[in-house]
Amino acid sequence: MAWFYLFIAGIFEIFWAVGIKYCDGFKITLPLVLVIISMALSVIFLGLATRTIPMSIAYAVWTGIGIIGVFTYGLLVLKDPISAKNIIFVGMILIGIVGLKLGIK
């Protein structure tokens, strides 16, 4: 269950990181409220995950999920300019996350 909590925490991290883009310098109320709620839920689920998963692993995986999610959103939705090198290095982050998961007994 801890890995499920960690995955959910990572999803909420993606939501708040992407949501900041739509806050217009924290002037727009609804996106700001959604960002704050997503931040809170992300940290709550991270806390639940760390009851079982060591903090060093949980934090690395949590941020990695956020990196990959925001990167993908930027690529697909925002049409951010991305090179093959960017894709390779984000792929390395994904490999690291999988390695961390496999390393937990």
Summary of the structure (lengths in Angstrom):
residues: 105
radius of gyration: 14.7
end to end distance: 14.2
largest distance: 45.7
contacts: 302
relative contact order: 0.16
helix: 79%
strand: 0%
